[in-house]
Amino acid sequence: MGAEQAYEELIRRVREEATLASIEALLEWDEETQMPAGAVEGRSEQLALVAGLLHERGTDPRLGELLGELEGSALLADPDSPAAVNVRELRRDYDRYVRLPRKLVQDLARITAVAQRAWSAARNASDFSRFRPYLERIVELKRAEAACVGYEREPYDALIEDYEPGITSAIMGRLFDALRRELVPLAARIAGAGSRPAVGMLRRAVPLEGQRRFGERVAGAVGFNFRRGRLDLGVHPCCTSLGPADCRIGLRFDLRDFAGGVLTVLHEVGHGLYEQGLDPQFYGTPMGEAASVGMDESQARLWENRVGRSRGFWQHFLPRASERFPEALGDLDLDEFYFAVNRVSPSLIRVHADEVTYNVHVMIRFELERALMSGDLAAADLPDAWSEAYQRYLGVTPANDAEGCLQDGHWAEGLIGYFPTYTLGDVFAAQLFVQARRELGNLEESFARGEFRELVRWLEERIYRQGSRYPSARLIEVVTGGPPNHRPLVEALRERYGTLYDL
């Protein structure tokens, strides 16, 4: 068989696998947003079956044969060509996947489907003991996964690799140390500042259905295509791709957190814009996928923080919100509201954290799940370890499990190793935004006019359409001219909060 024929067969097979994966994603989205509580056991079996079928296809020896035929062929002479990228990434995925037994993959799919409902119930009851046995089983299975995949230094490295190839626990540890050295003193200076925002205006009641509809308006204004996606209510904010023309976003709103709801919309829409901006001709192949989870998170963090927390954004949207909700928001002053949205205060809940302390929340999760994987921390001791870490790093202590170790659903989904990508995304987002500003001019003025499409087009050309052509660190270098660097994030925070708090 010639190289071109082998490549055609390879792409046909992986696209069929992508279609099957989209069915799995649809089952998971339905569980998150629509499925009745009593259906969880049946759904767990459905997901286990699909996971098994995906494993069967993903480990088919024929894939290995095709990759072997293609590697070294003239078809891959240009290492940045779509064919070369696809073969490179598919080889990496195949080599990882064939090390995982089908039973392990199915057991993980089965337990995480049940665990998500158990976590939700435990969080509602603020009772970690209800979730503990599920977490213990998930940690056991993830340790088994790490052992099968292999690692050089510690089990956690094998799990990070699944989300951000090339990143290790040691690399993340150094990044968190650098950010802590910069941001903890900044937070301390802000705490001692004389200027304080009037945060009471942020707690005014805004009807949930009205927030949902306003969120749709914001999403459409920044470029989310509702012909190729939709927004629904869910247990936990999320974004799921079911295909090149089907992007599903799950959201939740708080009656007394209108601004937080808008920022959540922007975060998930950031993911959605990336999904909708990928080149559809490459759907089902690495060239039609995000460069990494960290790069995907960079888009969410860029839209949430660099755009959504800007004065220009609220200069455009606050008058419209005041008109839509006159009783709650009609008397708000733009500068006072902008200051309040950018308040800095140590808090307990990650998704409500300010920009300056947010990555400390991520660092705590990184340290705890790393300890869970190594065996240095037992699941039974997680609530106490969580409380101790929050007191040590942020000076606050959760009053209960719901505002402590049960606040995130990631572990119930088996996403151990995912949390570090939030901080990587923050770092990437700051670098990308600096570069976009260099090339596009004053983006703040564009936001104030309600113009966001130029930024979307820039991101589409530089990031979305590149797919997995480059590893994330290399993509940052190609776009910005320099390697990943935490300095632009630190400088952006100093600039914004130094001005707001008169530092």
MARVEXTOR-162700 format. One record per residue (C-alpha): residue in one letter; x, y, z. Coordinates in steps of 0.001 Angstrom, whole numbers, plus 500000, padded with zeros to 6 digits. Layout:
N
aXYZ
...
END
This chain:
503
m500000500000500000
g501290503474499102
a501691506244501652
e498710508213500328
q496400505199500573
a497681504413504060
y497057508005505106
e493517507960503702
e492724504792505644
l494247506230508819
i492177509421508587
r488988507450507843
r489532505340510932
v490306508219513287
r487307510193512017
e485051507242512748
e486570507146516222
a485919510890516603
t482266510332515680
l481987507658518356
a483675510004520843
s481077512660520001
i478369510192521012
e480153509719524331
a480316513516524727
l476599513816524012
l475818511285526744
e477995513262529161
w476433516597528182
d472947515155528672
e473960513849532091
e475200517319533006
t472139519235531828
q469015517115531201
m469193513549532541
p466871512621535426
a468682511630538619
g467281508103538548
a468970507327535224
v472542507518536504
e473149503765536797
g471960503162533243
r474025506054531967
s477113504657533658
e476688501406531711
q476121503283528455
l479303505284528977
a481262502197529952
l480170500462526749
v481101503434524556
a484436503804526363
g485129500146525652
l484308500558521975
l486553503622521789
h489354501679523429
e488893498845520948
r489149501212518009
g491914503334519497
t494135500330520185
d493426498471516942
p496785497047515743
r495879498253512255
l496379501833513440
g499892500967514527
e500573499340511167
l499351502391509261
l501401504764511410
g504452502569510833
e503926502651507067
l503652506426507059
e506518507320509362
g509577508132507303
s507596508459504077
a507903511412501705
l504330512374502595
l505627513619505945
a508693515466504634
d507372518830505868
p507076518417509673
d504497521220509893
s502213519849507154
p498752518585508173
a499715514998507370
a502917515148509423
v501132516793512350
n498334514241512297
v500698511267512182
r502905512728514942
e500005513347517303
l498190510129516466
r501367508172517207
r501641509823520615
d497981509071521401
y498209505511520109
d501332504680522100
r499655505974525253
y496306504316524646
v497591500822523890
r499100500715527383
l495656501033528992
p493640497832529490
r490078497984528238
k488722497008531660
l490505499962533280
v489064502375530719
q485558500980531222
d485868500975535015
l486852504659534934
a483922505543532665
r481525503627534882
i482666505035538229
t482937508649537061
a479403508611535657
v478066507533539060
a480524509692541002
q479336512924539390
r475843512476540815
a477291511381544157
w479478514497544218
s476521516755543427
a474465515213546227
a477405515391548643
r478005519041547795
n474330519900548291
a474443518188551680
s477912519553552453
d478947516037553445
f482271514755552089
s481641511264553490
r479035510707550753
f481631511289548056
r484662509790549770
p484274506150548556
y483921507331544954
l487012509520545210
e488981506649546733
r488045504410543811
i488844507100541236
v492271507744542786
e492929503999542770
l492047503763539079
k494047506871538151
r497081505446539917
a496602502307537838
e496366504448534707
a499614506230535592
a501331502897536195
c500177501588532807
v501203504720530907
g504494505047532747
y506410507980534226
e509941508886535230
r509521510572538611
e505991510433540018
p502518509138539035
y501064512623538718
d503372513348535771
a501621510673533698
l498263512391534235
i499432515947533478
e500915514611530245
d497428513666529064
y496336517317529155
e499577519194528518
p502279517128526786
g505765517952527993
i504667519463531306
t505697517760534556
s504982518232538246
a508424519804538667
i507778522373535906
m504409523289537388
g505918523501540858
r508470526048539650
l505771528076537893
f503594528169541008
d506592529182543122
a507331532068540749
l503736533259540726
r503453532971544508
r506573535133544969
e505014537843542788
l501320537688543607
v501221537111547362
p503044540432548021
l500771542148545487
a497703540827547298
a499169542022550597
r499726545542549225
i496166545608547941
a494872544474551349
g496617547458552927
a495464549972550329
g493250552859551318
s490983552524548289
r488274549878548628
p485454549054546194
a481802549115547228
v481075545435546616
g477478545502547847
m476275546457544377
l477471543064543100
r475055541225545406
r471868542784544084
a469273540236542999
v468900539742539246
p466377537129538016
l468073533918536888
e466166533657533608
g467053537258532852
q470703536492533519
r470563533535531151
r469082535637528363
f471573538449528958
g474349535846528896
e473169534728525463
r473288538364524329
v476873538710525551
a477875535417523935
g476460536476520588
a478077539896520777
v481572538477521223
g481141536043518353
f479591532783519573
n477653531258516671
f474253530020517875
r473663528186514594
r476559525963515611
g476134525936519378
r473812526491522311
l473806527498525979
d472004525429528625
l471813525268532413
g473950522616534103
v475328521490537443
h478829522755536649
p479913525261533950
c481352523386530991
c481866523426527236
t481491520278525130
s482101519801521428
l479867517276519674
g481219518037516223
p482325520939514028
a478835522452514059
d477622521475517536
c479185523198520548
r477274522843523842
i477843525113526818
g476502524358530287
l476089527261532729
r474810528012536199
f473797531396537603
d473550532877541085
l470621535179541896
r472997537608543621
d476040537438541368
f475163539030538040
a478731540062537168
g480052536623538083
g477487535073535764
v478641537245532861
l482267536303533520
t481315532611533597
v479572533012530246
l482701534615528790
h484911531852530196
e482877529060528625
v482309531019525416
g486096531388525208
h486255527608524997
g483387527656522516
l485002530209520205
y488073527981520027
e485916524965519140
q483944526905516541
g487124528435515118
l488902525138514424
d489221524302510733
p486238522004509931
q488077520299507077
f490325518697509692
y487539517580512044
g488327514324513778
t492104514703513370
p494730516456515523
m494859519338513016
g491227519970513943
e491828519934517697
a493138522431520248
a496897522477520712
s496463521386524343
v494090521751527250
g496245524600528552
m495901526439525248
d492156525801525333
e492056527241528855
s494010530259527649
q491075531224525476
a488630530927528353
r490870532948530665
l491535535555527963
w487844536242527405
e486955536086531088
n489774538269532415
r491526540253529729
v488185541119528083
g485453540613530695
r487212542436533519
s488197545392531331
r486632548806531751
g485877548934528028
f483788545771528188
w481582547165530958
q481457550604529331
h479580548815526570
f477536546284528530
l476685547983531834
p474253550490530222
r472538547568528487
a472351545613531730
s470992548667533545
e468304549030530882
r467442545326531070
f467398545208534910
p466567548783535997
e465464547925539538
a468673546094540404
l471265547831538237
g469727551065537006
d471642553423539310
l475139551961538956
d478164554118538180
l480542552632535597
d483799553334537453
e482426552106540771
f481070548955539150
y484329548307537284
f486241548655540555
a483844546270542306
v484108543659539533
n487870543771540013
r487807543568543800
v490674541637545402
s489992539703548566
p491024536207549674
s488061533902549183
l487061530275549561
i485562529504546160
r487847529155543131
v485306530148540491
h484543533352542430
a488188534207543103
d489733537473542001
e492495537499539389
v495300538141541844
t494585535176544132
y493001532815541582
n496155530867540841
v496714530231544539
h493431528287544443
v494786526275541536
m498101525721543300
i496314524265546333
r494485521757544137
f497720520909542339
e499463520153545629
l496554518117547007
e495920515938543978
r499650515410543545
a499712514128547157
l496649511946546524
m498368510329543579
s501648509730545420
g499882508266548434
d501107511003550764
l497484512060551302
a494578509683551910
a491189510666550501
a489757510481554021
d492107513273555100
l491286515592552201
p488875517951554042
d491414518700556773
a494279519062554292
w492149521409552202
s491287523610555177
e494914523740556325
a496115524759552865
y493523527534552542
q494414528900555949
r498141528762555171
y498017530338551704
l494977532600551775
g494199533095555459
v490652531766555145
t489088528506556343
p485982526838554861
a483060526481557243
n481875523290555575
d482713520763552859
a480609522514550203
e482801525606550300
g485838523394550826
c486890520232549032
l483500519585547391
q483296522837545437
d484760521468542170
g483449518538540156
h486718517738538380
w487731514804540568
a484285513230540211
e484863513337536445
g488276511693536855
l490095514851535725
i493071514509538038
g495917516496536492
y493592519008534819
f493820521851537352
p497358523017536396
t496071523837532915
y494087526745534388
t497295528464535437
l499055527579532200
g496046529066530418
d496330532255532466
v499994532600531533
f499354531910527834
a496358534277527768
a498355537217529088
q501088536685526502
l498591536367523657
f496666539462524697
v499840541565524823
q500661540423521285
a497121541057520039
r497299544579521429
r500611545157519663
e499136544137516339
l495554545420516637
g495986548613518627
n493838549804521515
l491494546884522173
e489947548639525168
e488452551252522854
s487111548522520572
f485423546773523508
a483825550056524601
r482227550263521128
g481032546667521391
e483523545513518773
f485045542114519521
r485194540432516114
e488637541807515232
l490096540050518265
v488200536862517363
r489582536982513820
w493107537495515157
l492766534513517484
e491238532428514719
e494217533043512450
r496927532743515109
i495471530034517378
y492246528339516290
r493155527408512728
q496557526120513764
g494936523131515470
s497686520921516902
r500266521991514326
y502554523055517187
p502831521989520833
s501427524752523018
a504813526094524139
r505974526278520525
l502702527910519432
i503194530649522024
e506675531219520651
v505439531316517035
v502705533840517865
t504459536071520389
g508126535651519487
g509079534306522912
p508640531160525026
p505994530754527749
n506638533378530411
h504696534325533547
r505927537937533464
p503200539335531154
l500536537981533530
v502218539551536546
e502655542852534718
a499021542885533577
l497848542355537158
r500171545023538519
e498997547481535895
r495268546937536463
y495257546618540240
g497984549153540865
t495785551726539144
l492545550646540827
y494001550522544334
d496375553509544006
l499431551370544800
END
